[in-house]
Amino acid sequence: MSSSRSSAYEYREFALPRDTSRDVARSVLTEYAEYGHWELARLRLYPDGRRRVWLRRRVLKVERTA
């Protein structure tokens, strides 16, 4: 395993409507984290109740072995 392996992130952005409850929003984010290995990068809560969510997950470059 090489220590010079670089990693990057892929991002996914989506919006939750303003009528989405906190419990439903938490459930959605939990499913992304558990099943898709996403982590919360940023969450923006607007005054009218809308939420914009940015998720990220690490992308590892696979090196071919001999």
N, C-alpha and C positions, 0 to 999 in steps of 0.2 A: 504494500500500500504506500503510495507516494504522499508525502506531506505537502507537496506543491499543488495538490488538487484544489481547483478553485470551485466555488459554489456560487450560484446565483439564485434568485428567487423568481418565481412566477406569481403573478398577481391576478386576483379576481375581484371585480367590483360589482356590487349590486345594491339595490335600494329596497328598503322595507317601507311599505305604506304607513301613513300616520295612524291608521286604525289598528295597527299591529300592537298587541300587548307586549309588555316586557317579558312575560313568560314564553310567549310564542317566539319572540326574537331570540331569547336565550336557547330555546330548543333548536331553532334553525342553526345557530352558530355552533352549538354542541355537536350536531350531526355532521357539519362540515369538518369540525376538528377531529372527531372520532373516526369517521369513515374516509375522509379525503385527505387527512393529515394537514389541514389548513390551520393557520394561526391568525389571530386578529392583528392586523397591521395598523388599522385606523378605523375609528367609528365617529361619524359626525352626526350629531343630533340637532336638528333644526328647530326653531321656535314653534313651528306648526306641528311638530311631532314626527316628521319624516326622519328616517335614518338612512345614511349612506354608509356602506360598509366596504372596507378594503381588507381582503384576506391575502395571505401570502403563504407559500410553501417552498421549501428548499428544493432546488433542482441540482442533482449531482451529476457531473459528467462521468460517465463510465469509461474507464480505460481498459483497453483490450489487453488480455494477458497472452503471452506467447502461445 
